[in-house]
Amino acid sequence: MALARVVTFDGIDSERMAQMQQEIEGSGGPPEGMPPSELLILHDPEAQQAVAIVILDNEEDYAKAHEILDSMPAGDTPGNRTGVTKYHVAARMS
């Protein structure tokens, strides 16, 4: 069963989100060692909040991704991290 690592952030204005989007698109891919995953970032510019959702295939990939992402320097995140939650992906469609 797929798992989702859902991280919430506060204090992210539109300028910072645009900067992060450019960094993500220009990075050439995920951090080194990161298992295959899907990334979705949601932003509410009025509330200056964001949600980052990383979907991974299994528990082993989730654990590896969590270790890599949790060790990233605070300056590499879009704002103040307010929470990290693991979810089972109950349904998925695109």
N, C-alpha and C positions, 0 to 999 in steps of 0.2 A: 504494500500500500504506500502510495506517495505521502510525503510529509511536507508541511509548509513551515518555514521559519518566518514569523511575522514580527517585524520590529517597528516600533512607533517612535516618532521624533517630534519635538517641539522647537520653535524658534527658527523656522525655515521660511525666509521670504522668497519671493519670486526670483530675485537676482541670484540668491544662493542655489536655488533649485536649477536654474538655467546653467549655472556654473557646473553643478554636479552632473547634469545631463551631458554637457560637453565632455567632462572628464570620463564619464562612463562610456560614451560613444567613441572617444578617442583612445581608450586604454588598450584596445586590441584584444580584449577578452577579460575573463574573470581572474581573480588573484591566482597565483601559482599554486597548484595542488588542489584547486577547487574541483569537486566532482561535477559532472554534468548537471545543469540545473536550468531553471527558468526564472527570470527576474521580472517583477512588476513593481513599479513605484507609483504610488498615488500621492497627490499633493493638494492640499486645501490652502490656497494662497491667503484667503481672508483670515483664517485661523492660524496661519503659519505652522501647519502641522503636515506631517507626511507619514506614510506607511510603506515599508519595503517588504515585499513578499518574495521569498525564494522557495521554489518548489523543487524538492529532491525526490528521487525514486524510492529510497528505502532508509532504514534506521542508520545503517553504516555510513551512507552518504551524508545524511543529516548531521551525524556526530562530527564527521570530518569538516563539513562546511561550517558548522557552529564553531568549532575550534579555530578555523582560519578567520572567519568573520569577527569573532569575539576578540581576537588578538590584534585587529587593525587599530592603528593609532586613532585617537579621538578626532584629530583634524581631518581624517579621511571620511568621516561620517557627515551627513548633511546638516545636522543640528544637535540638539541635546537628546540623547537616547532616553526614552522614558519607559521602554518595556521590550522584552523579547519573549515570545510565546511560541510553543510548538503546537501545531494542529495536524490532525489527520485530514488529508484531502478527501472529502466525502463524495464530491462530484466535480467534474472538470469538463468544460466544453469551450470550443473556440470556433 
